[in-house]
Amino acid sequence: MNCLAILWMSLSCFLLIACTSVEEQQARLEQARASYREQQLSARTAEAQQKLAAWQKQLDSVTRAEFHRTEETLGALVPPVKAVSVSGAELKELLAILRRGHPFPLPDADILTRPGSEPLQLNADGEVEVITPHPIPVMLPHNFFAIDTLLLYNARGERVEPTLSPFGDIVSRTEAEQQRNNYTDDDRPFIMLEDADYQRYRKLPSYRRFVERMKKAHATGKWDITPDFSEL
């Protein structure tokens, strides 16, 4: 075998090893990314459970509640709607329903964290390393667009936080299971009720009274935002 043939064989072996090395490095990166997505889903699920549990614990101190339209959105957008108080046996029923609620289920791992968006990369040595993510500033507070709210207060007049939209933040299990992959962090509901409890919630006299007041307020049709009352 002449020197040229030996050189060519050596070069071919080197290129094969290099290609294999690059493929192995990329495979490690993809495996790390998949693991990251699963870890994010697990961590976010635990966070949602803890957040709801902390909120539900506050329900023990609630002494009054009301369905309320915020003042920040009144005027050209929506008409005012008189608040509806919830008290007595109906308040007890509302709180019992909310105590039985579950965290809204998160989407699949590959939807919660888009593949390729993980803060991971290969360094100069071909090892997987974590990129320090830049914090994304929050432009609007949670529920900024929730013009109608369910307010809960304790005996000291302190509001239970977070406040919820009585429509967008409280959904049935059927809707949650069907739509969980369609929600984003900006519009994901807060609490999921079993279907029977969801129907009990929607049939509360105070809930129905508030919806009727909304219908009457929006009846002129001149407002920029009018709910689809068939869904309420």
Backbone bond lengths (Angstrom), bond angles and torsions (degrees), N, CA, C in turn:
res aa  C-N    CA-C-N  psi(-1)  N-CA   C-N-CA  omega(-1)  CA-C   N-CA-C  phi
1 M - - - 1.473 - - 1.516 108.11 -
2 N 1.344 116.58 126.57 1.457 119.09 -177.51 1.524 110.96 -79.25
3 C 1.331 114.89 172.33 1.479 120.88 -175.78 1.521 111.67 -64.79
4 L 1.338 116.70 -35.74 1.461 120.17 -178.80 1.525 110.76 -64.67
5 A 1.314 116.49 -40.68 1.459 120.51 179.50 1.523 111.01 -66.48
6 I 1.348 114.90 -41.47 1.471 119.18 178.25 1.525 110.66 -62.49
7 L 1.338 116.33 -42.09 1.468 121.19 179.56 1.521 110.74 -62.93
8 W 1.316 115.60 -42.07 1.476 120.02 -179.29 1.528 111.16 -65.43
9 M 1.339 116.25 -41.30 1.457 119.83 178.44 1.523 111.27 -64.82
10 S 1.317 116.23 -39.76 1.472 120.50 179.43 1.527 110.89 -64.51
11 L 1.356 114.09 -42.77 1.464 119.10 -179.68 1.527 110.63 -65.45
12 S 1.331 116.17 -39.84 1.470 120.27 179.11 1.519 111.18 -63.22
13 C 1.348 115.27 -42.48 1.465 119.67 177.83 1.521 111.45 -62.37
14 F 1.331 115.98 -41.63 1.469 120.81 179.67 1.523 110.78 -62.65
15 L 1.350 116.22 -45.11 1.461 119.96 -179.68 1.523 110.93 -64.66
16 L 1.351 116.71 -38.37 1.457 120.49 179.00 1.519 110.82 -64.12
17 I 1.350 115.53 -43.50 1.469 120.23 178.73 1.520 110.35 -63.80
18 A 1.355 116.60 -41.28 1.462 121.17 -179.05 1.519 110.83 -64.24
19 C 1.343 116.32 -43.75 1.462 120.34 179.12 1.526 110.95 -63.10
20 T 1.332 115.03 -43.25 1.460 119.69 178.99 1.517 110.57 -61.80
21 S 1.342 116.05 -40.71 1.454 121.15 -180.00 1.526 110.74 -62.89
22 V 1.329 117.25 -44.55 1.472 121.41 179.22 1.523 110.19 -62.89
23 E 1.326 116.19 -42.80 1.463 119.95 179.30 1.521 111.30 -63.86
24 E 1.342 116.02 -40.02 1.459 119.78 178.96 1.528 111.04 -65.42
25 Q 1.333 115.49 -41.20 1.458 119.89 178.94 1.530 110.76 -62.82
26 Q 1.324 116.32 -43.52 1.459 120.31 179.72 1.520 110.92 -65.77
27 A 1.332 115.85 -37.61 1.468 120.00 177.98 1.524 110.76 -64.20
28 R 1.349 117.24 -39.84 1.465 120.80 177.27 1.524 110.52 -63.79
29 L 1.329 115.61 -40.06 1.465 119.64 179.50 1.531 110.48 -64.13
30 E 1.322 116.56 -44.79 1.465 120.14 -179.61 1.521 110.97 -64.84
31 Q 1.337 116.33 -37.96 1.462 119.89 177.94 1.530 110.37 -65.66
32 A 1.335 116.07 -41.48 1.466 120.26 178.68 1.526 110.81 -64.96
33 R 1.325 116.35 -37.94 1.467 120.14 178.55 1.529 111.23 -65.16
34 A 1.326 116.47 -43.26 1.466 120.42 178.80 1.531 110.48 -62.81
35 S 1.336 116.11 -41.45 1.457 120.67 178.51 1.525 110.53 -64.40
36 Y 1.321 116.97 -40.21 1.469 121.92 178.65 1.527 110.41 -60.81
37 R 1.336 116.72 -43.87 1.467 120.03 -178.74 1.524 110.96 -62.73
38 E 1.322 116.64 -41.39 1.460 120.04 178.32 1.530 111.22 -66.56
39 Q 1.333 116.40 -38.94 1.464 120.23 178.93 1.524 110.99 -65.90
40 Q 1.327 116.43 -38.37 1.454 120.38 177.61 1.524 110.91 -63.08
41 L 1.321 117.06 -43.00 1.460 120.60 178.92 1.522 110.27 -62.39
42 S 1.336 117.00 -43.72 1.460 120.89 179.92 1.525 111.23 -63.88
43 A 1.341 116.34 -45.02 1.470 120.88 -178.32 1.526 111.33 -66.85
44 R 1.319 116.18 -42.55 1.466 119.95 -178.96 1.528 111.11 -69.21
45 T 1.320 117.15 -34.32 1.459 120.74 176.98 1.529 109.94 -64.32
46 A 1.337 116.30 -44.64 1.466 120.56 178.22 1.527 110.54 -63.47
47 E 1.316 116.51 -39.69 1.468 120.98 178.91 1.525 111.03 -62.52
48 A 1.343 116.90 -43.40 1.464 120.95 179.35 1.519 111.13 -64.05
49 Q 1.327 116.15 -39.22 1.469 120.71 179.02 1.527 110.85 -64.53
50 Q 1.334 116.22 -43.53 1.463 120.88 179.87 1.527 111.51 -66.24
51 K 1.327 115.84 -39.82 1.462 120.14 -178.91 1.525 110.71 -65.55
52 L 1.334 116.46 -43.96 1.456 119.27 179.32 1.525 110.56 -67.49
53 A 1.332 117.16 -41.36 1.468 120.37 179.98 1.529 110.91 -60.46
54 A 1.335 117.25 -40.84 1.461 121.16 178.91 1.522 110.40 -65.40
55 W 1.328 115.96 -39.29 1.468 120.87 178.63 1.524 110.23 -66.86
56 Q 1.330 117.18 -44.65 1.456 120.65 -179.46 1.532 111.69 -65.22
57 K 1.325 117.04 -31.46 1.469 120.24 177.71 1.526 110.81 -62.76
58 Q 1.335 116.03 -34.07 1.464 120.41 179.29 1.531 111.92 -69.01
59 L 1.320 117.20 -19.98 1.465 119.88 -178.00 1.525 111.90 -63.49
60 D 1.331 116.91 -23.91 1.466 120.42 179.64 1.524 111.94 -63.86
61 S 1.329 116.46 -23.15 1.466 120.21 -177.59 1.525 113.25 -99.23
62 V 1.333 117.21 -0.27 1.469 120.47 -175.97 1.530 110.23 -72.73
63 T 1.331 115.12 130.45 1.472 120.61 178.92 1.524 112.31 -117.44
64 R 1.328 117.58 -15.21 1.467 120.26 176.33 1.520 110.06 -154.74
65 A 1.307 114.76 158.40 1.464 120.08 -179.73 1.518 109.00 -150.61
66 E 1.318 115.47 162.41 1.459 119.05 176.30 1.524 110.54 -158.51
67 F 1.308 114.80 147.87 1.454 121.87 169.49 1.526 105.94 -87.79
68 H 1.336 115.97 126.26 1.464 120.16 -165.48 1.526 110.41 -140.21
69 R 1.310 116.94 140.51 1.465 121.18 172.67 1.519 108.87 -100.35
70 T 1.327 116.53 127.39 1.462 120.97 -177.08 1.525 110.79 -67.49
71 E 1.311 115.26 151.98 1.458 120.05 -179.36 1.523 112.45 -82.71
72 E 1.332 117.34 -19.24 1.464 120.38 -175.07 1.526 113.21 -63.69
73 T 1.331 117.67 -24.55 1.459 120.23 -174.46 1.526 112.62 -107.16
74 L 1.317 117.45 7.08 1.456 119.42 -178.68 1.523 110.77 -75.59
75 G 1.330 115.46 161.62 1.458 119.80 179.01 1.504 111.38 113.45
76 A 1.332 115.88 -120.21 1.461 119.79 -177.01 1.524 112.33 -69.74
77 L 1.338 117.48 -28.20 1.462 120.28 -175.14 1.517 112.77 -79.58
78 V 1.305 116.55 -56.19 1.467 120.61 -175.09 1.522 109.96 -140.81
79 P 1.330 116.82 155.72 1.464 120.42 177.35 1.521 111.12 -81.94
80 P 1.310 117.43 160.18 1.474 118.88 174.24 1.521 110.67 -70.52
81 V 1.333 114.96 150.05 1.460 121.84 176.61 1.521 107.42 -133.17
82 K 1.319 116.83 127.70 1.458 120.65 -179.33 1.527 109.91 -65.90
83 A 1.322 115.94 134.61 1.467 121.17 -178.51 1.532 110.62 -64.66
84 V 1.334 115.13 155.13 1.465 122.24 177.30 1.524 108.11 -121.43
85 S 1.310 116.44 122.23 1.461 121.19 -179.27 1.526 110.87 -82.17
86 V 1.336 114.36 151.14 1.464 121.61 176.33 1.525 106.49 -121.44
87 S 1.312 117.43 124.54 1.466 119.36 -176.79 1.519 110.45 -149.59
88 G 1.326 115.42 176.48 1.456 121.61 175.28 1.515 113.83 59.65
89 A 1.332 115.07 -140.41 1.465 121.13 -177.75 1.521 111.66 -62.89
90 E 1.322 116.26 -32.75 1.466 119.19 179.69 1.526 111.22 -67.69
91 L 1.314 117.81 -37.06 1.455 121.13 176.36 1.528 109.96 -64.42
92 K 1.326 116.99 -42.15 1.466 120.20 177.73 1.524 111.06 -60.72
93 E 1.329 115.96 -40.19 1.464 119.44 179.38 1.524 110.83 -66.70
94 L 1.326 116.67 -43.28 1.465 120.58 178.40 1.524 110.69 -59.05
95 L 1.320 117.30 -47.55 1.461 120.89 -178.69 1.530 111.33 -64.81
96 A 1.329 116.66 -37.76 1.468 119.66 178.09 1.524 110.69 -63.87
97 I 1.318 116.77 -40.21 1.467 121.39 177.49 1.517 110.59 -62.47
98 L 1.320 116.87 -46.35 1.461 120.69 -177.54 1.528 111.65 -67.73
99 R 1.325 117.29 -33.42 1.469 120.04 178.00 1.526 111.66 -64.53
100 R 1.321 116.71 -28.26 1.468 120.57 -178.24 1.536 112.09 -86.27
101 G 1.310 117.15 -0.06 1.459 120.68 -177.65 1.522 113.04 -72.48
102 H 1.325 115.28 164.87 1.468 123.11 -179.99 1.529 109.05 -124.63
103 P 1.327 116.99 158.37 1.471 118.81 174.56 1.529 109.88 -61.86
104 F 1.310 116.35 144.04 1.458 119.34 176.15 1.522 108.57 -65.16
105 P 1.342 118.82 130.25 1.469 120.58 -176.37 1.519 112.22 -66.72
106 L 1.320 115.78 138.29 1.454 121.22 178.74 1.526 110.38 -78.28
107 P 1.320 117.18 161.32 1.472 119.74 178.92 1.522 111.58 -73.09
108 D 1.320 115.90 174.93 1.456 121.09 176.67 1.526 110.19 -56.52
109 A 1.329 116.50 154.21 1.466 121.47 -176.58 1.523 112.19 -56.39
110 D 1.335 117.67 -38.80 1.465 121.31 -177.62 1.516 112.60 -76.22
111 I 1.339 117.11 -8.74 1.463 121.01 175.55 1.523 109.91 -101.29
112 L 1.331 116.01 -39.14 1.469 119.69 176.68 1.525 110.27 -60.65
113 T 1.336 116.35 -43.48 1.471 121.97 175.70 1.522 107.44 -121.39
114 R 1.315 116.84 110.95 1.468 120.39 -177.18 1.519 109.98 -65.26
115 P 1.342 118.25 127.17 1.468 120.61 178.41 1.521 111.77 -53.44
116 G 1.328 115.47 129.50 1.461 121.20 -177.60 1.516 113.00 100.21
117 S 1.351 116.49 -14.26 1.466 119.75 -179.66 1.527 112.12 -96.20
118 E 1.327 117.28 -0.82 1.465 120.35 -179.49 1.538 109.95 -63.79
119 P 1.326 117.62 144.28 1.470 120.67 -179.79 1.536 112.06 -78.69
120 L 1.337 115.60 58.27 1.461 121.81 -178.04 1.523 109.36 -132.54
121 Q 1.322 115.71 148.04 1.461 120.57 177.09 1.528 109.34 -156.13
122 L 1.346 115.87 167.69 1.461 121.53 174.12 1.517 108.71 -91.16
123 N 1.329 116.89 133.05 1.461 119.78 176.33 1.524 110.50 -86.09
124 A 1.314 116.42 -173.27 1.471 120.93 -176.26 1.526 112.67 -63.16
125 D 1.335 116.12 -23.63 1.462 120.12 179.19 1.524 112.61 -91.50
126 G 1.324 116.45 4.54 1.452 119.64 179.51 1.510 114.02 79.70
127 E 1.354 117.12 12.68 1.459 121.21 178.74 1.524 109.77 -96.48
128 V 1.328 115.61 149.97 1.461 120.61 178.96 1.524 109.56 -75.96
129 E 1.332 116.47 130.84 1.456 120.75 177.44 1.520 109.70 -133.56
130 V 1.327 114.97 156.81 1.462 121.45 -178.60 1.519 109.52 -88.97
131 I 1.312 115.86 133.95 1.462 121.84 175.23 1.522 107.31 -91.71
132 T 1.313 117.13 134.39 1.466 119.83 176.72 1.523 108.36 -72.64
133 P 1.340 117.29 112.97 1.472 118.60 -177.99 1.517 111.60 -72.35
134 H 1.324 115.71 145.87 1.453 120.73 175.69 1.524 108.49 -82.82
135 P 1.331 117.33 129.07 1.472 118.74 -179.60 1.526 111.07 -63.48
136 I 1.321 114.89 138.44 1.461 120.46 178.11 1.523 108.12 -94.88
137 P 1.330 118.26 119.74 1.458 119.23 -178.24 1.521 111.78 -64.75
138 V 1.328 115.90 140.21 1.459 120.90 177.22 1.520 107.97 -82.86
139 M 1.306 116.19 116.81 1.461 120.82 -175.59 1.530 112.20 -83.39
140 L 1.332 116.43 -32.36 1.456 120.32 -177.06 1.525 109.38 -132.74
141 P 1.324 117.63 144.16 1.470 119.45 177.73 1.509 111.00 -68.87
142 H 1.341 115.54 158.38 1.463 121.26 178.93 1.526 109.82 -57.82
143 N 1.320 115.57 137.59 1.460 122.25 178.10 1.524 113.12 66.12
144 F 1.332 118.13 25.56 1.461 120.95 178.63 1.518 111.00 -57.38
145 F 1.327 116.20 -36.12 1.450 120.01 -177.42 1.531 112.83 -90.49
146 A 1.326 116.98 2.64 1.464 120.03 178.48 1.522 108.05 -82.01
147 I 1.333 116.38 90.58 1.463 119.21 -175.67 1.521 112.07 -73.48
148 D 1.317 117.00 -20.41 1.459 121.03 177.06 1.522 108.46 -115.18
149 T 1.324 116.96 137.00 1.454 120.87 -172.91 1.524 111.00 -133.26
150 L 1.327 114.49 154.31 1.458 121.86 170.13 1.521 105.77 -104.77
151 L 1.320 116.46 109.37 1.460 121.30 -177.04 1.521 109.81 -99.47
152 L 1.332 115.48 133.05 1.457 122.44 179.31 1.529 108.02 -122.03
153 Y 1.335 117.22 134.29 1.464 121.72 -176.79 1.524 110.79 -128.24
154 N 1.349 115.67 147.30 1.456 119.49 172.93 1.527 109.48 -92.83
155 A 1.335 116.77 -177.76 1.463 121.26 -175.31 1.517 112.55 -63.71
156 R 1.327 117.86 -23.02 1.466 121.49 179.02 1.526 112.03 -86.97
157 G 1.333 116.30 1.90 1.459 119.75 179.80 1.504 113.75 81.55
158 E 1.337 116.28 11.09 1.462 120.82 179.31 1.521 109.83 -84.00
159 R 1.312 115.98 137.95 1.455 121.39 -177.66 1.521 111.06 -82.94
160 V 1.322 116.51 136.76 1.458 121.87 174.66 1.527 108.29 -75.65
161 E 1.317 115.82 127.33 1.463 121.18 -179.83 1.521 110.43 -113.66
162 P 1.329 119.09 146.77 1.461 124.35 -0.11 1.527 111.65 -78.01
163 T 1.346 115.03 151.70 1.452 118.99 171.63 1.527 107.98 -75.12
164 L 1.322 115.76 152.83 1.460 119.91 -174.61 1.520 111.50 -118.38
165 S 1.313 115.14 150.78 1.456 120.32 165.45 1.524 106.41 -76.03
166 P 1.335 118.72 128.04 1.464 119.34 -178.92 1.525 112.68 -68.10
167 F 1.320 116.97 -10.75 1.461 121.44 -178.26 1.530 111.72 -111.46
168 G 1.320 118.06 -54.90 1.460 120.57 -174.96 1.508 115.70 -78.68
169 D 1.338 117.95 -26.40 1.467 120.51 -175.71 1.515 113.56 -93.50
170 I 1.329 117.74 -9.61 1.457 121.79 -177.42 1.523 107.74 -123.33
171 V 1.333 116.92 115.29 1.470 120.24 -175.61 1.524 110.41 -134.50
172 S 1.320 115.16 165.95 1.464 121.26 179.15 1.524 111.24 -83.24
173 R 1.320 116.12 160.60 1.456 120.34 176.75 1.527 111.06 -60.52
174 T 1.324 117.13 -40.00 1.466 120.26 -179.54 1.524 110.67 -59.14
175 E 1.331 116.99 -47.77 1.466 119.62 179.42 1.523 110.78 -65.67
176 A 1.335 116.69 -40.88 1.465 120.19 -178.77 1.519 111.25 -60.41
177 E 1.315 117.05 -45.05 1.459 120.15 -177.91 1.521 111.72 -69.62
178 Q 1.319 117.00 -31.51 1.461 120.20 -179.21 1.527 112.25 -79.71
179 Q 1.330 116.87 -31.79 1.462 120.57 -170.11 1.526 114.79 -112.15
180 R 1.328 118.14 1.57 1.468 119.49 -171.30 1.531 113.32 -58.30
181 N 1.333 118.07 -31.12 1.462 120.18 179.88 1.523 113.17 -81.83
182 N 1.316 116.99 -4.44 1.468 120.40 -177.54 1.518 112.96 -99.25
183 Y 1.335 116.94 -16.22 1.464 119.80 -179.42 1.532 110.70 -84.55
184 T 1.334 114.91 153.92 1.464 121.64 175.11 1.527 108.64 -114.15
185 D 1.326 116.48 176.94 1.459 120.01 178.18 1.520 111.71 -62.36
186 D 1.326 117.62 -22.72 1.463 121.34 -177.56 1.526 113.06 -80.97
187 D 1.326 118.10 -26.65 1.467 118.99 -175.28 1.528 113.81 -127.69
188 R 1.319 117.90 9.70 1.463 120.19 -177.86 1.527 110.85 -67.52
189 P 1.342 118.74 130.15 1.470 121.32 177.80 1.527 111.44 -59.86
190 F 1.324 114.96 161.38 1.458 120.69 -175.87 1.522 112.80 -91.55
191 I 1.348 116.39 -37.90 1.454 119.52 -172.40 1.529 110.92 -138.21
192 M 1.316 115.79 141.44 1.461 122.91 178.15 1.526 108.65 -111.24
193 L 1.331 115.54 128.89 1.457 121.12 177.34 1.525 109.77 -107.01
194 E 1.331 115.54 146.78 1.455 118.67 170.57 1.526 107.88 -58.19
195 D 1.316 117.28 149.84 1.466 120.65 -173.18 1.527 112.77 -54.20
196 A 1.337 117.08 -41.99 1.467 120.18 -179.40 1.523 110.87 -64.59
197 D 1.339 116.88 -41.65 1.463 120.54 178.10 1.523 111.02 -67.10
198 Y 1.318 116.47 -35.52 1.458 119.81 178.66 1.528 110.37 -62.88
199 Q 1.317 116.30 -40.80 1.457 119.48 177.46 1.522 110.77 -67.04
200 R 1.334 118.37 -38.13 1.464 121.09 176.42 1.524 110.55 -61.52
201 Y 1.322 115.19 -43.29 1.468 120.25 179.27 1.528 110.61 -60.37
202 R 1.329 116.43 -46.55 1.466 120.33 -177.57 1.533 112.72 -69.21
203 K 1.317 116.99 -19.35 1.465 120.17 -179.65 1.533 112.90 -94.90
204 L 1.322 117.36 -0.62 1.461 119.30 177.32 1.530 109.30 -57.17
205 P 1.332 118.56 133.51 1.464 120.49 -179.09 1.526 113.45 -54.69
206 S 1.338 116.82 -38.34 1.468 119.50 -179.80 1.529 111.14 -67.14
207 Y 1.323 117.20 -38.25 1.467 121.26 177.48 1.524 109.65 -62.95
208 R 1.354 116.80 -50.08 1.451 120.89 -179.18 1.532 110.83 -61.96
209 R 1.336 117.72 -38.07 1.467 121.19 180.00 1.524 110.48 -65.08
210 F 1.320 116.06 -40.62 1.459 118.98 -179.90 1.527 110.63 -66.29
211 V 1.324 117.44 -41.53 1.464 120.84 178.19 1.524 110.35 -62.61
212 E 1.335 117.44 -40.40 1.464 120.36 179.07 1.527 110.87 -64.85
213 R 1.315 116.95 -38.62 1.464 120.10 176.90 1.526 110.68 -65.92
214 M 1.330 116.34 -36.36 1.466 119.66 175.77 1.528 110.86 -63.29
215 K 1.326 116.37 -45.73 1.466 120.40 179.54 1.515 110.86 -56.92
216 K 1.328 116.27 -46.13 1.463 120.75 -179.02 1.525 110.77 -63.99
217 A 1.331 116.81 -41.00 1.463 120.32 -178.56 1.522 112.06 -66.92
218 H 1.324 116.71 -34.05 1.468 121.24 -177.66 1.534 112.97 -90.91
219 A 1.330 117.28 0.16 1.461 121.39 -170.45 1.528 113.66 -60.45
220 T 1.324 118.30 -27.46 1.468 119.93 -177.71 1.523 112.20 -69.91
221 G 1.346 117.31 -22.12 1.457 120.80 177.94 1.512 114.80 74.68
222 K 1.324 118.67 10.25 1.468 120.47 -177.30 1.525 113.08 -92.19
223 W 1.327 117.14 -0.37 1.455 119.88 -174.06 1.524 111.50 -88.72
224 D 1.339 115.65 150.61 1.464 120.81 -178.63 1.516 112.18 -66.86
225 I 1.335 117.23 -32.75 1.463 121.59 -177.39 1.524 109.11 -122.99
226 T 1.326 117.14 121.16 1.461 121.88 176.78 1.526 107.78 -131.42
227 P 1.330 117.34 122.90 1.483 118.90 -179.34 1.519 111.88 -65.81
228 D 1.329 115.38 159.40 1.452 121.89 171.07 1.515 106.09 -85.04
229 F 1.318 116.97 96.90 1.469 120.84 -172.99 1.518 112.71 -67.83
230 S 1.330 117.69 -16.27 1.467 119.50 177.54 1.526 111.72 -67.87
231 E 1.337 116.63 -18.26 1.457 121.26 179.98 1.527 112.56 -97.49
232 L 1.317 116.51 -1.43 1.460 120.58 -178.36 1.526 111.35 -107.65
